[in-house]
Amino acid sequence: MSITEHLKSEIEATAASLDIAPSTVGERAGQGGQFYKRLCDGKRVWPETAEAVLARLADMKAKAGDAA
């Protein structure tokens, strides 16, 4: 699985757990509302960007778990 596919999968899982749209997850991760669409279009992602987004996704999931 490529980093783009992995990132897309993680965004979708986070969106499902937070009950929000994947594009909203991308926006909240600091990448803008078009980030998820670009992933779906097969655009490349810099490794540093992927690391930052994955860290923010983990943070979002942790905060959602704390709020529950």
C-alpha angles and dihedrals in degrees: 000000000000122000089251092054091045092050092047090051092049092049090051092049092048091048091052093049092048094040093234135116119276090238089058090053090053090050093048089048087063098253101104132251094285096057095092092046090052090052090051089050089057097249117161124256125210112239091237091054092048091051092049093048093047090051091051091048090053089049092050091051092048092050091048089052091050091051093052 
